[in-house]
């Protein structure tokens, strides 16, 4: 990895704050010549003679032309985010001023940074491993408390610590097993096979827990798709409006009012739920409504959770049984909602549909809607959420961990079958390869370019 540092010795510049008008904009430079480049434009003080982690106020100029009054922050390598000399210029938030400052920095010897290049340099300088670097992007993109805490936990090295500890112990056993190969004719064992077997069992448990956490991690990172389905006039649009606490969908007594799907997002206990109000499912001669019904069925199949809403006053037990059969055929994750209990009463509805797991509510009067929110969260996280623990949110990590799990099983099979050390070493090396691929000990330029290309410019 460190051999890749050649070719990364130039100085880069980029806007570190969002584009557009604001009170303050921050322009960041990183590289060996970052301080010298800004010093050419800052006649107020000789920045090259100032200590690290200091702030300086003055006018930024190109020749006799004043660009802006700015605040300069100095961070000398290796005590900086990237491990290089870093200068941050806090200027007024005019897009024109920001563009002018970036242009004069380029004219003075810097080049425009590529997406994620600052964090990529931090990785290459050993300031972060790859999982921590990817967590930086997750933290920037976090939009709920759960996603924020998970990303912050990984930036602090939570995930890295788990993998590094496992990798280090495997390396120790691998070294001992490979040492045995040098004494093959003497039939000696330096690696305690019992302790090694215990380590593999522990590693399998750890890997399995991480793989299982990906489902929750995907929920935290990307949210949950929730389709609200049912017959016309069951109250689907009313329920959507009630959950959102606003009149987002048109509500009327006319069957088939909702012709197309309506999607909105709601945050419940730090989890994003993407609510999809669908057209009522029924046979119709109306061409447009028929298209809406087909879309509803499609959303039902692709949703993470389905809310089947029915009118307790008009739905028969036979109709509900048929709906349950359809849900079980299409989706395993669903919640039955008996609506309009404000008309007949909850007790009457419960007696009519006795023996079925139904949440009775009134979307119109908000009855038991809070219970529905709790059910949604429980349905998704199933009591697993603890953002202080390590949760896998990255598909790349998940794929590599699957290979780690396969390798660990091969090692275990080899121990069970008393395979010689040279064959065990092959499986151990494969396991170490995929562990190193996650944290970046083993990687290549194309992989790094792909990962960091998804970052925003300036980070």
N, C-alpha and C positions, 0 to 999 in steps of 0.2 A: 504493500500500500504506500509506504513512504517513498518508494522509488518513483512514484507518479508525480512527485512534487516538481520535477523539472518541467519547465514550460508554464509554471504558475507563479512566476516571479515578477509579473508586471503589476500595475496598479489599476484598480477598477473603480468606477463611480456609478452611483444610481440613486434615484429618489427612494428613500426608505419609508415615506409616508404615502397614504393614498393620493392618487391624482385628483385634481379639482381644487377649488378655492377653499381655504381654511385659514385659521389664525396663524399657524406655524407649519412650515414644511421642513423636513430633515433630509439632507443629502449626505450620503455616506461614501467614503473612500476607504479602500483597503489595499495595502501593498507596501513594498519597501520604500517607495518614493511618495507615499501619501502625504506625509507632513511637509516635504519639500515642495510639492505641487501647490498645496494650499498656502504655504508660506510666501510663494511668489505673488499671491493675490491679496495678502494680508499685511499691509505696510505698518499697521499699528504696533506690531511686536514681532520679534524673531521667534517663531514657533519652534524652530529646531533646537533652541536653547531652553525650552520649557520642559518641566518634568511631566511624566505620564499622569493621567487621570486629573487633568486640570482643565479649567474653563476660561475662555478669553473672549472679551467683547470688543468689537471694532467694526470698521467698514471694510467690506470686500471690494477690491477694485481691479479693473483690467486697465493698466496704464493710468490715465487720468480720469477714466470713467468709473464712477461709483455704481456698484451693483445693488448693494443693500447693506444695512447694518445688521450684523449677524452675531451669533454666539458660536464659538469654536470649541469643540470638546476633543481632547487629545487622549489617545490610548496607545501606548507604545507596546509593540510585541515583545515577548509573547503574552503579556498581560492584557489581552483583548479578546473579543468574541472570536475573531478569525485566527488569532495567534500571530497576526502581522500588525504592522503599524496601521491604526485605524483613526480616521478623522471624521467627525460628524459636524456638519454645518447646519445650524438651526437658523432658518431665514423666515421671512414673512411668507404666508401661504398663497402667494400669487403664482399661478402656473407660469406666467411670463418670467417672473424673477427666478423661479426654480429652473426653468429651461435655460435661462441666461447663465446661471451659475454652473450648471452641468456642462454647458458648451465651453465655457472658459477653462474648466478643469480638464476637459478633453484636449483643448488646444494647448494646455500646459503639460500634457504628457500622459494623462489617464485614458482609459478606454471604457466604453459602456459595459456594464456588467451583464452577464447572462442570467436568466432566471435561476434563483437559488445559489448563485455563485459564492456569495458571502458564507453561507452555511456549508457549502461544499469545501471551501477553503478551511473552515473550522474543522471539518472532518479530516481532511488531508493533513492538517497540522496536529491532529490528535487531540483537539479540544473536545470533540464529541465523537462517539461511535455512530454507526449508521442508524441504529434504532433511535438514538437520541436526536439525530439530525432530522429524521422523518417525523419525530414527535413535534419538532418545531413547526412544521407545516400543519400538523393536526391542531396544534394550539392556536395558530393564526386562524384556522377555519372553524374552531369550536364555536358553537352557538347555543350550547346548553351547559348547565352546571356539571352534568355528568361527563360530557365530552371534554370540558375544560380540565376537570380533575384527573381524568384518565391520561390526557396528553401531558399534563404537568408531572404526573407520577413517572411517566416514561422519560421525560426530559431529565428528571433527577436521577435517572439510571435504574429505575425499578426493574424494568424488563431486562436491561443489560446485565444487571447483577445476577439475576436468576440464570441467564444463559452462560455468563462468564464463569460462574462457580461450577456449573455442570461441565463446561468445556475444559476447565483447568484440571478437574479431577479425572476426566477421561484421558487427557494428555498424559497425566502421571502414570496411569495404568498402561497406556499405549507404549510409553517409553520403557517400562519394565518388561512388557511382553516382547518388544523388539530387542531388548537386551538379551532375552533368552535365546533369540535366534543366533546370537554370537557364540552361544555355548550349547548349540543344538546337540553336539556329540556327547555332552556330559549329562544330558537329561536332568537339567535343573529348572526350577520355577522360582522366579523372582517376584512375580505377581500373585498375590493371594487370591485364588479363584473364588473363594467364598465371599471375601470382601468385594471383589469385582462383581459378583452376581448380585450382591446387595445394592451396589451402586447402580447397576442396570435397572433393577426393580424400582429404585428411587427415581431414576431418570425417566423411566416410563410413566410413573405416576405424575411427575412434574409436567412432562410433555403432554400427557392426556388432559390434565387440568387446563393447560394453555390452549390446547386445541378446542376444548369444550367452551372456553371463554370467548372464542371468536364469534359465536352466535350473539352473545351479549354485546361484544365489542362492535359488531356490525350495526346493532340496534342503536348503541350510543353514538356512533359516528354518522350513520346515514338516516336514522329515523325508522319508523314503522309505517308501512302502508296498511291502512284500515279501510275496507270497503263496507259501506252501509247498504245492504241489499234487502229486498222484500217486495211485496206486492204493491201496486199503486194505492195511494192513500193510507199506507201503513204509518206514515209520519216520519219518513226518512229525512226530508228537508227540514222539518221542524226540529228533529233531533240534532242535525248539523248546526242549525242556527243556535240551538240551546247550548251545545258544546262550545261553540265559538263565542257565544254571548253577543251575537250580532245577527242582523237579518241578511245573511249572505245568499241564501237560496229562496226562490219564490215559493210561497206556500199558498195552496188553494184547495178547495174541496173537489176540484175537477181532476178525475183520474188521468194520469199521463202528463201532468203539468211539467215534470222534469223530463226533458227529452234527451239530454246529454249529461255526461258525468261532470260533476263540479268538485274540484280539489282545493282543500285548504289545509293549513298546518296549525297545530295546537301543541303547546308545551305543557306536559303533565309530569310533574315531579322530575324535571330535568331530562325527560325523554321526548323527542319530537315525534308526534303522530301525524301522518299525512292522511287526513280524512277525505274519503271519496264518496260523495253522494251520487248514487246511481239511479238510472231510470227504473221505474217499477217493472218487475219481471212478470209478464203476462203475454198471452197471445193477442196480436193486434193486426188489423188490416191497414193501419196507418204506416206508410213507408218510413217516415222519419222516426216514429216511435219504435218501429221494429229495429231500426239501426241502433237506437239508444238501448234497447233491451239486449242486443248482441254485445254492445260495449259493456253493459253491466255484467254479463256472464264472463266476459274476458277479464274484467277487473276482479271478479270473484276468484278466478283461477290464479291470478298473479298476486293477490293481496297476502300480506303476512298474517293478518287477522281479519275475519269476516264478522260483522255484526248483522245477524239476521233479525230484522225488526218486523213484528206482525201485530195486527190489531186484535187484542184479546176478545173483543166484542163480536168480531165477524169471522175470525179464523176457527176452523174446525180442528179437532184433534187429528183427523185423518190428513188434512192439508198440512198440518205441522209435521207429522210423521214423514210425509213425502218430501218436505223441505229439508228435514234433517238427513234423510237418505241422500239427497242431492249434495248437501254440504259435506257429508262424510265421503262421498265419491269424489268431489272436487277439491275440498280442503279439509285438513284435520284440525285446524286452529280456528274455532268459531265460538261466538257467544250468542245465545238465544235471548232476545229482548221482547218481552210482552208489553206492548205499548197501550196507551189510552186507558190506564187503570183509573183515571179520574172520572170516567163515565160509569163503569160497572163496579168499581171497587176492587182492591187487590185481593181480598179474601175470596171473592167469587171467582176471579181469574185463577188463583192458586188451586181452587177446588176443581175447576174445569180441566186444568192441565196438570193434575197431580202426577207425581212420579217423574217429572222431567226437570232437568237443571235449567231453570229459566230465571232471568232477572226481570222482575216486573217493575215498570216505571211509567211515568207520564212525561213525555217530552214537552208537552204544552205547558205544564205547571212546574217543570223542573224536578218532579218527584223521583228520587233515587238516582239522579244523574251523577251525583258525586260518587255513589257506589259504583256506577259504571266506569268512571275514571279510575277508581281503585282496581277494578277488575281488569281493565286494559293494561295497567302497569304490571299487575301480578301475572297476567297471561303472557306477557312478553319476557319479563326478567325472572319470573319464578323464584323470587327471593334471593337471586344471585348477586344483585348489584352491591358492590363494595369497591368504590373507585380508588381506595387506598391499596387494593390488591392489584396484581398484574393482570391486565386484560388485553388480549390481542385484538387490535382493531385494523391491522394492515393485512391485505390479502397476500402480499408477497411473503410476509412472515408466516402466515398460515400454511402456504404451500411448502415452504422450507421445513416447517415443523412436521408436516406429514411425512417428508422424506427422513427426518430425524427419527420419527416413530418407527418407520420401516427398518431403518438401520439398527436401532436398538433391539428390535425383535430378531433381526438376523444375528446380532451379537449373542443374544440370549439363546437362540437355537444352537449357535456354534458352541456355547459353553455346555449346553445340555448334551450335545453330541460329541463332546471332548475333541473338538477340532484343534489342529495344531496352531501355534502362535502366529505363523505367517498368514493363515487364512483369517484368523480373528483380527489381525492388524488391518486387513483390507476393509472389513466392515467398520472398524473403529475410525479409520481415516475418512470413510464416507460420511459417518456421523459427524465427525469434527468439521468436515467440509461444509455441511449444511448449517451447522451452528455458526461457523465463521461467516457464512454467506449472509446470515441475518444481521450480525453486528458489524460486518464490513471488514473483518480480518482477512477474508478472502473475497475479492471482487474484481471487476474489470472496468475499463473506462466506459464502455458502452452502457453497462448497467448503471454506473454512477450518473452518466449524462441523462439517462432516462428518468432516474429517480428525482434528480434535482431540477429537471426541466419542468416539473409540475409545481415547483415553488413559484412564488411571486418574485418579480425583479426587485432587488433591494433588500432581500432577506437571504 
